[in-house]
Amino acid sequence: LLSPWPWLLLVLFIVITTFWLYRMNAALKKYDAMFIIPVLQALWLLFAVLNGGIFYQEFKELTLLDNFLFGTGIVILLLGVSIFSPRVPPKGEAVIDILSDIEEGYFSAHDEREPLI
C-alpha cells in the first residue's frame, strides 16, 4: 500500500462510478427505465469488451473469421436492444388521443374513463 497505484486506481474507480451513476440517473429522469437500462447495459458491455480487447491486445491474434464473428456478435447485441426496446408513439398520435378523450368528455388519468367536471 506504499505504492501510489492502488490509491490512484481507487480514486479513479470512485470518480468513474460517481460519474456513471450521475449519468444513469440523468438518463432515467429523461427516458423510461424499460428503455434506458437495457441501452446502458448494452453500451457498458460493448465498451467493456472493446476496452478488454484493446488493453490485453486480444484483437491482434484474431483471424478473419474471428473478427467477422466478433463483429456479428456486436451487431446482434445492438440490434437486440433496438428490437426489444419499447416503442414510444409519435407525439402527434398522443395529442390526437388526448384531444379525442377531451371531446368525448372523458379524461383517462389512471387507465379508467372518468367524466370531466
C-alpha atoms as one frame of an Amber mdcrd trajectory, in Angstrom:
protein
   0.000   0.000   0.000   3.015   2.279  -0.133   2.788   2.446  -3.919   0.598
   5.230  -5.361  -1.034   2.930  -7.955  -3.628   1.284  -5.691  -4.677   4.700
  -4.376  -4.840   6.152  -7.884  -6.969   3.215  -9.047  -9.246   3.593  -6.029
  -9.746   7.313  -6.717 -10.360   6.628 -10.423 -12.854   3.915  -9.535 -14.777
   6.252  -7.224 -14.764   9.126  -9.754 -15.834   6.940 -12.681 -18.531   5.177
 -10.639 -19.890   8.520  -9.416 -19.958   9.852 -12.974 -21.681   6.658 -14.230
 -24.367   6.846 -11.534 -24.930  10.538 -12.199 -25.361   9.936 -15.937 -27.607
   6.910 -15.331 -29.870   8.933 -13.029 -29.987  11.764 -15.576 -30.962   9.256
 -18.261 -33.631   7.717 -16.019 -35.141  11.159 -15.487 -35.294  11.689 -19.233
 -36.317   8.236 -20.525 -38.363   5.244 -19.411 -36.413   2.664 -17.385 -37.573
  -0.162 -19.673 -35.728   1.595 -22.482 -32.670   3.178 -20.909 -31.460   0.342
 -18.632 -31.012  -2.167 -21.497 -29.365   0.537 -23.621 -26.944   1.460 -20.836
 -26.208  -2.210 -20.146 -25.551  -2.943 -23.827 -23.251   0.059 -24.158 -21.426
  -0.910 -20.971 -20.937  -4.434 -22.321 -19.785  -3.114 -25.703 -17.190  -0.763
 -24.233 -16.019  -3.346 -21.668 -15.391  -5.885 -24.434 -13.658  -3.326 -26.658
 -11.511  -1.994 -23.798 -10.540  -5.508 -22.734  -9.629  -6.438 -26.298  -7.512
  -3.314 -26.702  -5.858  -3.396 -23.271  -4.995  -7.098 -23.342  -4.207  -6.952
 -27.093  -6.630  -9.772 -27.841  -7.654  -8.369 -31.205  -4.259  -8.778 -32.845
  -4.450 -12.581 -32.560  -7.906 -12.858 -34.125  -8.268 -14.454 -37.528 -10.501
 -13.055 -40.252 -13.266 -15.462 -39.205 -12.868 -14.447 -35.545 -13.118 -10.758
 -36.483 -16.241 -11.446 -38.536 -17.867 -13.415 -35.704 -16.909 -10.746 -33.145
 -18.451  -8.019 -35.329 -21.546 -10.150 -35.857 -21.910 -10.585 -32.096 -21.672
  -6.827 -31.543 -24.291  -6.185 -34.236 -26.601  -8.811 -32.696 -26.168  -7.180
 -29.279 -27.077  -3.724 -30.576 -29.918  -4.967 -32.796 -31.354  -6.988 -29.904
 -31.516  -3.927 -27.698 -33.002  -1.929 -30.560 -35.652  -4.533 -31.327 -36.695
  -5.204 -27.736 -36.753  -1.597 -26.568 -40.291  -0.298 -26.052 -41.687   1.889
 -28.790 -42.959   5.348 -27.953 -45.874   6.525 -30.101 -45.210   9.648 -32.148
 -46.176  12.830 -30.338 -48.864  13.629 -32.888 -50.775  10.424 -32.108 -50.678
  11.024 -28.356 -52.068  14.533 -28.836 -54.895  13.219 -31.032 -55.822  10.590
 -28.398 -55.871  13.177 -25.623 -57.950  15.565 -27.715 -60.458  12.847 -28.647
 -60.896  11.966 -24.953 -61.483  15.611 -24.084 -64.016  15.997 -26.921 -65.912
  12.945 -25.636 -65.944  14.435 -22.123 -63.568  11.891 -20.614 -60.096  12.089
 -19.172 -58.051   8.907 -18.694 -55.757   9.572 -15.744 -55.497   6.056 -14.298
 -56.473   3.952 -17.314 -60.112   4.449 -16.308 -62.692   6.551 -18.072 -63.671
   9.339 -15.685 -66.057  12.100 -16.738 -64.627  15.592 -16.867 -66.121  18.019
 -14.385
